[in-house]
Amino acid sequence: MKTQPPSGSRGRAGARISNLSPWLSLLCMVIYISVVEASPNHRRSRVSYRMKLPRHYSELRTSTRFLLITFLITWPAWWLNAVLTSAGIIDYSSPIGTAIHTAGVFGPTIAGLSLIPGGFTLKRGLAFTFGGLRRSLPWTSAFLVVPLVLLTAASDGLAEGFSPISAMGVFLAALMVSGGNEELGWRAVLEPELERRIPFFAACLATGAIWGLWHLPLWFTQGAGRETTPFLAFVALAVLLSFWLSALYRAGGCAFSCCLLHALANTLIGVLSLSNISLVIAAALALTGLSLAAFRRRLPIEEVCGGKPEWPAP
């Protein structure tokens, strides 16, 4: 995920938008959860399991191994960047700063691909990424068109310095190296693994909170542009995005669909000059409603857990 520092009146409007819309959509989620999670049928459907202390790495749960790999790759790189930029040794936007940051971005991607059953191969990696794409196509189209149309209508056009061609370049970069690539870990591995043990909405909350915390070093990195965004507001937005992305994944079981939505979100936030707060809130609420509809038509967790082929039993 990415935020841009505000500038002038548009910046203040953007700040109000980013602070308000996540909370309204989260309120809708809370109301829905209070009904669904409290239903007797849902309580009876929960999976029960006994705790078992692992003796070595191979006995750790897949979700635990994923988090270990992810944070051991990302945080050393990003905290190093924070120290070097704060000390004035390098600039965040310099080639070295960019390389260090990019290395950290791939933590979830490497973790997800390394946990493919049977080990990573090109064929398994492609199946893991694109499996279920045709089945997911209607939902993917809806999740992409709704924010694109509403947020474009809510803007005064492209922000200064962007053209349609450069905006497409931002999208491709977000898809491959600055957002979309993360979904091979967060949504394709961690979220479904958690859903096998706790309810869907609790898994979204946990994944979103961990995802938000994962970004913490950026708030200590000079030049990363995060100082204008309150960290807790960012975590709330991460939880909301986690719900949208997880609902899309459960509806079709395709990790690449989530990559596209994540990349689109980063791109629209970065290249549009948002000004109409009502339409931005409408976009957030529309995506929340679409996510609830997708959740109601979700695939069984066994069909999506860990992608294709079968994930090892917990």
Secondary structure as UniProt FT lines:
FT   HELIX           8..36
FT   TURN            37..38
FT   HELIX           40..45
FT   HELIX           57..59
FT   HELIX           62..86
FT   TURN            87..88
FT   TURN            92..93
FT   HELIX           95..105
FT   HELIX           107..114
FT   TURN            117..118
FT   HELIX           122..130
FT   TURN            131..132
FT   HELIX           133..153
FT   STRAND          155..158
FT   TURN            160..161
FT   HELIX           164..176
FT   HELIX           180..182
FT   HELIX           183..185
FT   HELIX           186..190
FT   HELIX           191..195
FT   TURN            196..197
FT   HELIX           200..214
FT   HELIX           216..220
FT   TURN            222..223
FT   TURN            227..228
FT   HELIX           231..252
FT   HELIX           255..271
FT   STRAND          272..274
FT   HELIX           277..296
FT   HELIX           301..304
FT   TURN            305..306
//
